[in-house]
């Protein structure tokens, strides 16, 4: 009964044993088998030895071999054969192939490929051997060519990068040493305009924008601080604590406590709520304007200060993107000055004051320019019921900063502040020109989606080439705008 129990197979569920345990069991079994094989071979050499002695001698075999490896023996040939057999058996027990016949072949991939087939398989014919050799040489040649191409591409990329860096360094130096110190005499020169078109260096972008926009409103840093302080008090006291004339209750600060806010409680509360929501939704991919981000409070302060500075306009959705782009390139007080002056430009003033008459005037102007510059696309839009308002509201409200990648939008702002509102129209036409062939195959639904989801892989240089191809001059823009204004006046 005892023998039956010992001889019975062990039943173990695989799921109850981990991979490490199974590996350990396999390793132990392999070691036991190896020992058995060594003992058997030793016993074959020395029939008088018992099991234990054979095992001991097997364990000492490597040391003996090392000690006497240089001594010749009559049984050297037999030992060599048995050693080879043992090596092959142990290799199969371990699940590894037996050693290759030739040391040179083992050290070379080529040797492995050209190794003859096992003796139990038909040998390669001369033609097949030649074919395999050619295939292998072709593989080596292809790998070598690929490596050369990759190396060459890396070298070209490094060379191009170095050239770009040299060009950018030269441009930056010219802006810092020639244009900015002599702004009045230099910024309208051909050299400066060409550099402007190719993109402002990030280091000087904020300075150039401030000078190009100007400050016709004569806003000072003190005014920003006052407006920000008012906004802080409004948030502190809340809507219900405002006086009948909209003034903040006296808090002991004579500079801000009794200043009237000519805005209704309802509109003020709405503006504050919109600012709070929109700040979180501004360039979410950057993660710097959201709550806890490094520029969250700066953006919030600028927008709240502006809503106090212009209570008649308050905060309107879309302003957060404009303010955010300014903040990325300058400090908050300068961003406030630039935002206030930008929103006084004709197109933005019409949009953010919700002036339906003026908005219609600008959109009709764009429609005329579209028919002149891109007649085929203009006709397709008419067939599909697409009007400029379908896409211009989103594009113009944020000056393309929400619709395009940030680097592309920044390049557009560079030239927009140089050329004025006309460039907004040229940019819109340039985008349509760039994707004209694609849009001609779209219907209304696809077009509407495309306008609000422009390709993320947009190439800035290709976009500016497309804009440059739009043959709309400043004179022609002004002519069409005047014609539309006259028609609107006549219809009234």
Phi, psi and omega in degrees: 000321180295318179296322178300319182293319182290323183279346183294141180294144179277125181258114179229132178286132180302325183292341183271355181241131180286168180296324180296320180295317180298320180295321180295317179298318181295319180296318179296317180297318180296318180297319180296318180296320179299316181299317179301319182294316180299315181299317181298317181293320179296319179295327179294325178285326184228087184300338184282343183283145176269185184298316185290317180298320178299320180294319181296316180296325178297322180292328182272355185304314181300319181296317180298320181297322180291321184287326188244018184300335184267358182264128180282151181221148178299332183264021184300319182295315179297318179298322180296316179297315181295323177299320179294318178298314180301316180300319179294318180297313180297323178297318179292324178296324180278354181082018180247152182289156177293154181301147178290160187290323186251133177296323179295321179293323181293332183270005184221134175298323178300317179299320180294320182291321183272003179299137179295158180291159176304155185296337181275002177243155179300139179289155177293143173281165179299321180294318180293320178300316179295320179297314181296322179297318179296319179298318180294317179296324177295321177297316178298318180295319179297318178297319180294318179296320178297317179297318179297318179297317180297318179296317179296318179295320178296320179294318178296318179298317179295319179295316179296319179297319179296319178296317179298318180297321179294318179295315179297321178296320179295318179297315180300317180299320180294320178295316184288323189258340184243311188278305184299317179292339181233052189305308186301323183266343188253331191290345178259003180288160181298320180299314181294319181294322178294318178295323179299314182297324182283357177108131179283141173298136182307328183294330182250000186302313180299318180296317181292318179301315180300317181287322181291321179289325183075184180217063180299336181279352178057042179279135179250167177296328178297321179295323176298315180296320179295314180296322178293320178296319177298317180297322179297317179294321178299319178291326182291314185275335178083169187293318189288346183268000178290146179287180183296327179269011178084013183273150175282136180304152183297125179245011179094355179257107187292343182278341185225346192290326186248016181286125181286147175248108184278065180207141182290157179299321183295315181291325179295314180298320180296317180297315181298318180295319179295318179299313181301319180285316186288329178301319180291335184261008183268119182044060182299335181292339179278328178069022182247346179257351180284164183303129184094348179282161185294336183247012181298309183293325179298313180295317179298317181295316182297316181292318178294321178296320180293321179297332176279323179293322179237072181296336178293332178260322181065202178263136178234139180303136185113331179297329184297324179290320178297311181297322182296318179296321177296315182297329178293343186240359181198174181283163186303320182295318177292323177298322178296315180298314181294319179298314181298319180287324178296318183288356173265357174291148188309309184294313181291325177298316179296318182293310187281344172268002179056043179278097187300323181294313180290322178298316178297323179299313181290321180291323176294323176299317179298320181299319179295315180295327178295316180295327180283318185276322184226070186300321181294316179290322178300319179293321178296320178298319179296319180297327182268000179075025179269126176246158183306327181300338181301325183237336184288331179302310181292321183288312187283323183304319183252013181051042176071002183289335178271332187272333186244161173304150187300322180293323177292317179298321179296319177298321179294318179298324178308307185280330178300317180288342175277315188259342180090194187301331180305325184290334174299319180290317179296322178295315178302316178292325179296320177296316179296321179295320182298323184248020184302312183298325179288318184287336179296339178263008182256152173259181190308309184298315179293323179295315181299321178290321183296321182299326182263358178223064179297150183306133180287339181269022180305131179269121185296318181296320177295323178297316181290330172295321178294318178297318181296334181283346179284113185271065177241114181273164177300320180298316180293320177302314180294323178298311181296319180298318179294318178300316180292325178292320179295320179295319179295322179293319180295324182289338179280000000 
